[in-house]
């Protein structure tokens, strides 16, 4: 374990952290605040690393791969590592009475660890992130514009709904590159070739139909998860990650209950993952959204006990990459972040957007800000702005429709502002038929590709996140700040003081 003492009063510092996987919070908070941690174990498994969960304590902040302490003048300290392929770097800042203790624990092989004082935390963090990306061979392709079925159709998606939206997209001349089928086409996780009864066809029928309309075909998979009802679970119990008691581990809670994960150190499981990649590529899918990847990192008993959790994850991811091919586009989701660099093209860098601003009950009372909401998505994706050096960031979908949505115009504009500032992948799930002129105009703006922006300051955020960028300012609080409405975004006009 690496350890440092910062001789500075904790009351004057903010801490910038990044949680374990796509959905785990990233935040910018007063160091003396409480780092929230869900009370329920399955929420920790599904949203965080149970091997290094958030502290749940006042003045104790845990972060993965990087951590920064920021003074009011923008100077401070930055912690970073030189490699993440086989190692988790677990950072902790602990406020004392008049100083701060910082530790970095490596789970996996030794890697270079740096803790440095900086006159400009924004610039130093960006520089270290860029170095890590370069060291790991980051893939940073040009941003794609993706229509995804999830945020309107959820698990009720049908083949016809996909094709109807693709046709309407052409009629309206909207600039989508990819049409991506999400969760719901399959029977059970693991049995990817068995269509669900409501889908009205088979996923392999879609790519040719989309190609006729000029679109790349995208498919969602959770390639490391296994539902207990699946044939895969019955046929290959030896491929599953196990607990100390020898029984397959069940964790999380989605699809009606807990689920299992493949042991990605088992050669049989790896061969199956590779073959799954090859199969869906053979169906014509060249864009793959692979989700719930954190499943392969769960603490447990593995076939090869010499392989650590980070390396086990990477072996599973490499197998999938080998199966789909070098030229396929992989978007990772629910995935450990830095451990994916170099193998994925894009990464979800926050929780799901939802057609509502906030779900206070889950966030505040259950201590879980990893759930779907516009507020949670902005909060975390904005606080990970520097990760564009690791992959193409995906801050999740714009919501431009007014039907089937509780978002107001201010909140829709805040999501659009986030897409512009993050400068990564563009996505939408809106049924095209639900969009009137106003909705179409907002969608067209949201599909306009941009370069990543930088924060103007970390000193006085409007909320517990990075909110002040050079192109504009977000207000993630529930009240107006300096004339900017609650939940709003104000682009800079160039006339005001920075
Ligand atoms: C499909 C969805 C979509 C979405 C993904 C992921 O914490 N949770 O309970 C939780 C459930 C689902 C979820 C994220 C978090 O969504 O991010 O885009 O693909 O799976 O099931």
Boltz pocket constraint, residues with backbone or C-beta under 6 A from the ligand:
constraints:
  - pocket:
      binder: B
      contacts: [[A, 23], [A, 46], [A, 47], [A, 150], [A, 182], [A, 183], [A, 220], [A, 253], [A, 254], [A, 291], [A, 333], [A, 334], [A, 351], [A, 352], [A, 370], [A, 371], [A, 372]]
      max_distance: 6.0
